[in-house]
Amino acid sequence: MDLLIDSDTHLFEPSEMWREYVDPSDRDVALHMTTDDLGYTWLMFGDRRLSLGAPHRPGDVDGIGIFRKRLLDGLPAEFNLAEFTASYSDPAARLLQLDKAGFDASIMFPNYGIGWERPLQHDLRATLANMTAWNRWIVEVAAQGEGRLFPVAHLSLRDSAWLEPQLQALSDGGIRLALIPPSLVDGRPLSHPELDRTWAAFVDHGISPVFHVANQPRPFDEAWYGEDMEGGISPLSVVFIWTGAALALSDLILNGVFERHPDLRMGIMELSATWVPQQLQMMDGGYRHTARFNGESTGLSMMPSEYFLRQVRVAAFSYELPKRLIRASGDIFMACSDYPHTEGTQTALEDYAAAGLAVGEHENGFFGANAAFLLRSDQPA
């Protein structure tokens, strides 16, 4: 049987990680964490608050709400963040957690790192400096993970002179996944010819780009979302959580990037999965209709859905009924827990079994092989 792989967990950054791993010349723009007079810990950029350190317990969304209500009411925090999250940062503790959950391995996204990219989008030096710091740290985490912990790099496509050495260092360090935003790159779509070298570099270095829920540039005008809530999230950003990834993948497929780079592999995690069957249908229908309407060939050798099925893998929670999704779209989905976030679970395998999809059923890709495909476990190291 293939390894059981949790395709979406989170690795918490120690409070001084960015300052410790950033280039010395960029220490002035390094992120850091500070605790206020009431005991609340914040991720900071200079004197600007970017996100709130909260008491994540799997399955306890209400607990975050109670914690945040105390903040809004001006009451002191009731826990020490560093002590509370210590095990979420420690590779040895994460290995023990994997054993308890029944998984063999896990893919690990940033925690605070998914909250700061959009607020710093106008400061490219700070963006790249802090991504570099995370990328250096996770190479060390991976080395301590006994081949079971797979941290995800954090990358920007805005500076190829920075990106390509990052990919080389990450590949040398055994990192096989990289978080990127499903958004325009300084006004250019992801399929822009100037980015073709970038996609080739991902393939050449054996790294799969992935989309994951994060505070990144949004697919719709900012006016739709309202004012940012300090320590909170916009309801509209949750309702339309999948749209950025759907748009980005449609652009990459319909405009030929997957045609030109058949070994470019991409993952989608924590951006829901129920939209995938409809998206496959809409891409194929739109492709056929516009080709007939415009009276010209689009230059693709396959239907859009076929590129998606060949090169994309999507995480699906148990409540999304993944067995039904597999029947509708094929065996392209992956198991995930989102551990240790509050919206996640400590009992993912049991949850899937209760939803009708148990380990050992014929959809083997769901519990391991599809995540391994993104990790390129089918290729020599």
C-alpha positions in Angstrom: 0.0 0.0 0.0 1.2 3.6 -0.7 2.1 5.8 2.2 -0.8 7.5 3.9 -0.2 11.2 3.3 -2.0 14.1 4.9 -1.9 16.7 2.1 -2.6 19.8 4.3 -1.2 20.5 7.7 0.4 23.6 9.1 3.9 24.2 10.6 3.9 27.1 13.1 6.9 29.5 12.7 8.8 30.2 16.0 8.6 33.8 17.0 12.1 34.8 16.0 12.4 32.6 12.9 12.3 35.4 10.3 14.9 37.5 12.1 17.1 34.4 12.6 17.0 33.2 9.0 16.7 36.4 7.0 19.7 37.8 5.2 21.5 40.2 7.6 21.0 43.1 5.1 17.3 42.5 5.3 16.9 42.3 9.0 15.2 45.7 9.1 12.2 44.2 7.1 12.1 40.9 8.9 8.7 39.9 10.4 8.6 39.3 14.2 6.1 38.5 16.9 5.4 40.6 19.9 3.0 40.3 22.9 1.0 43.3 23.9 0.1 44.5 27.4 -3.0 42.3 27.5 -1.0 39.2 26.6 -2.1 38.9 22.9 0.6 38.0 20.5 0.8 39.6 17.1 2.8 39.0 13.9 4.4 42.3 13.2 6.0 44.2 10.3 7.8 47.0 12.0 5.1 48.5 14.2 2.2 47.3 12.0 0.1 44.3 13.1 -0.4 41.7 10.4 -2.1 38.8 12.1 -3.1 37.6 15.5 -1.6 34.5 17.2 -4.6 32.4 18.2 -5.2 29.2 20.2 -5.7 26.7 17.4 -7.3 23.4 18.5 -8.5 21.1 15.8 -12.3 21.2 15.6 -12.7 24.2 18.0 -13.7 27.1 15.8 -15.8 28.5 18.6 -12.7 28.7 20.8 -11.1 31.1 18.4 -14.3 33.2 18.5 -14.3 33.3 22.3 -10.6 34.2 22.3 -11.2 37.0 19.7 -14.3 38.3 21.7 -12.0 38.7 24.7 -9.7 40.8 22.6 -12.5 43.0 21.3 -13.8 43.4 24.8 -10.4 44.5 26.1 -10.0 41.5 28.4 -6.6 39.9 28.9 -5.6 36.8 27.0 -5.9 33.5 28.9 -3.0 31.6 27.4 0.7 31.9 26.5 1.0 31.5 22.7 4.6 30.3 22.7 3.9 27.5 25.2 0.6 26.6 23.5 2.0 26.2 20.0 5.5 24.8 20.9 4.5 21.3 19.7 3.2 22.7 16.4 6.7 23.9 15.5 8.7 20.9 16.7 9.5 18.2 14.1 9.7 15.5 16.7 6.3 16.4 18.1 4.8 16.5 14.6 6.1 13.0 14.0 4.4 11.8 17.1 1.2 13.5 16.1 1.3 11.7 12.7 1.6 8.4 14.4 -1.5 9.2 16.6 -3.5 10.4 13.6 -2.6 7.3 11.5 -0.8 9.0 8.7 2.7 8.1 7.5 3.6 11.6 6.3 2.3 15.1 6.0 2.6 18.1 3.8 3.1 21.2 5.9 2.1 24.8 4.9 3.1 27.9 6.8 0.9 29.1 9.6 1.5 32.9 10.0 3.0 32.9 6.5 -0.4 32.5 4.9 -1.5 35.7 6.5 1.0 38.4 5.5 1.5 38.2 1.7 -1.3 40.7 0.7 -0.5 43.3 3.3 3.1 43.4 2.1 2.4 43.1 -1.6 3.7 46.7 -2.3 7.0 46.0 -0.6 8.8 43.4 -2.7 12.0 43.5 -0.8 10.2 42.6 2.5 8.2 40.0 0.7 11.2 38.2 -0.8 13.3 38.5 2.4 10.7 36.9 4.6 9.9 34.1 2.1 13.7 33.4 2.0 13.8 33.1 5.7 10.9 30.6 5.8 12.5 28.6 2.9 15.8 28.3 4.7 14.1 27.2 8.0 12.0 24.5 6.3 15.0 22.8 4.7 16.2 22.2 8.3 12.7 21.0 9.3 12.6 18.5 6.4 16.0 17.2 7.4 14.7 16.4 10.8 11.5 14.8 9.5 12.8 11.3 8.9 11.4 11.5 5.3 7.9 12.0 6.7 7.6 15.8 6.9 7.2 17.7 3.7 7.2 21.5 4.4 6.0 23.7 1.6 8.2 26.6 0.3 6.8 30.1 0.0 7.5 31.8 -3.4 6.7 34.8 -5.5 6.8 34.9 -9.3 7.5 38.6 -9.4 11.4 38.4 -9.5 12.9 35.6 -11.6 16.4 36.6 -10.6 15.4 35.8 -7.0 13.2 32.8 -7.8 15.5 30.6 -9.7 18.2 30.4 -7.0 15.5 29.8 -4.5 14.2 26.8 -6.5 17.7 25.5 -6.7 18.3 25.7 -3.0 14.9 24.2 -2.2 15.4 21.4 -4.6 18.9 20.7 -3.1 17.3 20.7 0.3 14.6 18.1 -0.6 11.7 20.5 -0.8 9.2 19.5 -3.4 6.2 21.9 -3.1 5.9 25.6 -3.2 3.0 27.9 -2.3 2.3 30.6 -4.9 -0.7 32.9 -5.2 -3.3 32.2 -7.9 -3.3 35.8 -9.1 -1.8 38.2 -11.6 1.9 38.8 -11.5 2.4 42.5 -11.6 -0.6 42.8 -14.0 0.3 39.7 -16.1 -1.7 36.5 -16.1 0.0 33.3 -15.1 0.0 32.2 -18.8 2.0 35.3 -19.9 4.9 34.3 -22.2 7.4 36.1 -20.0 6.5 33.6 -17.2 7.1 30.5 -19.4 10.7 30.3 -18.2 9.4 30.2 -14.6 7.1 27.2 -15.2 10.0 25.4 -16.9 12.2 26.1 -13.8 9.6 24.5 -11.5 9.7 21.4 -13.7 13.5 21.4 -14.0 13.9 21.6 -10.2 11.3 19.0 -9.5 9.0 21.4 -7.5 5.3 21.5 -7.8 3.5 24.9 -7.3 0.5 24.7 -5.1 -2.5 27.0 -4.3 -3.7 27.2 -0.7 -6.0 29.4 1.3 -4.0 32.6 2.2 -4.2 36.3 2.5 -2.9 36.9 -1.1 -4.1 39.3 -3.9 -7.8 38.6 -4.4 -9.7 37.6 -7.5 -12.3 40.4 -7.2 -12.0 44.1 -6.5 -11.1 44.9 -3.0 -14.3 46.9 -2.5 -16.3 43.7 -2.4 -14.5 42.5 0.8 -14.9 45.6 3.0 -12.3 46.7 5.5 -9.8 44.2 6.8 -10.8 42.9 10.3 -7.9 42.9 12.8 -7.3 39.3 13.6 -10.4 38.2 11.7 -11.5 37.1 8.2 -13.9 38.4 5.6 -17.1 36.3 5.0 -16.9 37.0 1.2 -13.3 35.7 1.1 -14.6 32.4 2.5 -17.7 32.1 0.3 -15.6 32.6 -2.8 -12.5 30.8 -1.5 -12.2 28.6 -4.7 -12.5 31.3 -7.4 -8.8 32.4 -7.6 -7.6 28.8 -8.1 -10.3 28.1 -10.6 -9.4 31.2 -12.6 -5.7 30.6 -12.5 -5.9 27.0 -13.6 -8.3 27.8 -16.4 -5.8 30.4 -17.6 -2.9 28.0 -17.4 -4.8 25.3 -19.2 -6.7 27.3 -21.9 -3.7 29.4 -22.8 -1.4 26.5 -23.3 1.0 26.4 -20.3 0.0 22.8 -19.4 0.3 21.9 -23.1 3.9 23.3 -23.3 4.9 21.9 -19.9 3.2 18.4 -19.6 5.2 17.6 -16.4 4.2 20.7 -14.5 2.3 19.4 -11.5 0.0 21.6 -9.4 -1.9 21.1 -6.2 -4.9 22.8 -4.6 -5.3 22.6 -0.8 -7.9 24.0 1.5 -9.7 25.8 -1.3 -12.6 23.4 -1.3 -13.1 20.7 -3.9 -16.8 20.6 -4.7 -16.3 23.1 -7.5 -14.0 20.8 -9.5 -16.7 18.7 -11.4 -18.5 21.8 -12.6 -15.2 23.6 -13.5 -14.1 20.6 -15.7 -17.5 20.8 -17.5 -17.3 24.6 -17.9 -13.8 24.6 -19.2 -14.6 22.0 -21.8 -17.9 23.6 -22.8 -16.3 27.1 -23.0 -13.5 25.7 -25.1 -15.8 24.0 -27.6 -18.1 26.9 -27.9 -15.5 29.6 -28.4 -13.6 27.5 -30.9 -16.8 27.2 -33.0 -17.9 30.8 -32.4 -14.5 32.3 -33.3 -13.8 29.9 -36.2 -10.2 29.3 -35.2 -8.2 26.5 -33.6 -7.0 27.1 -30.0 -3.9 25.1 -30.3 -4.6 22.5 -27.6 -4.1 18.8 -28.3 -6.5 17.7 -25.6 -9.7 18.9 -23.9 -9.1 21.3 -21.0 -10.4 18.8 -18.5 -7.8 16.3 -19.6 -4.9 18.6 -18.7 -6.5 19.2 -15.3 -6.9 15.4 -14.7 -3.3 14.8 -15.9 -1.5 17.5 -13.9 -3.6 18.8 -11.0 -4.5 17.2 -7.6 -7.0 18.6 -5.1 -7.5 18.2 -1.4 -11.0 17.4 -0.2 -12.3 17.3 3.3 -14.6 14.5 4.5 -17.7 16.8 4.6 -17.3 17.4 0.8 -18.0 13.7 0.3 -14.9 12.9 -1.7 -16.2 9.5 -2.8 -18.9 11.3 -4.8 -16.3 13.8 -6.2 -14.1 10.9 -7.3 -17.0 9.3 -9.1 -17.8 12.6 -10.8 -14.3 13.7 -11.8 -11.8 10.9 -11.3 -9.2 9.9 -8.7 -7.5 13.3 -8.5 -8.4 14.2 -4.9 -6.3 14.0 -1.7 -6.9 13.4 2.0 -6.3 16.3 4.4 -6.7 17.3 8.0 -5.7 21.0 8.2 -4.0 20.0 11.6 -3.7 21.9 13.9 -6.1 24.6 12.7 -9.4 25.0 14.4 -11.3 24.2 11.1 -9.3 21.0 10.9 -9.5 17.6 12.6 -7.4 15.1 14.6 -9.4 12.2 13.3 -9.3 12.6 9.5 -9.1 8.9 8.6 -12.1 8.1 10.8 -14.0 11.1 9.3 -13.4 9.9 5.8 -14.6 6.4 6.7 -17.8 7.8 8.2 -18.3 9.7 4.9 -18.0 6.4 3.0 -14.4 6.4 1.9 -12.1 4.2 4.0 -8.4 3.4 3.7 -7.9 0.4 1.4 -10.8 1.0 -1.0 -10.1 1.1 -4.7 -9.6 4.9 -4.8 -6.1 4.4 -3.5 -4.8 7.7 -4.9 -6.9 9.6 -2.3 -5.0 8.6 0.7 -1.5 8.8 -0.6 -0.6 8.4 -4.3 -2.1 11.7 -5.4 -0.1 13.6 -2.8 3.0 11.5 -3.7 2.4 12.6 -7.4 2.9 16.2 -6.3 5.9 15.3 -4.2 7.3 13.5 -7.3 7.9 10.4 -5.4 7.6 8.5 -8.7 10.9 10.1 -9.8 14.5 9.4 -8.6 15.6 11.8 -5.8 
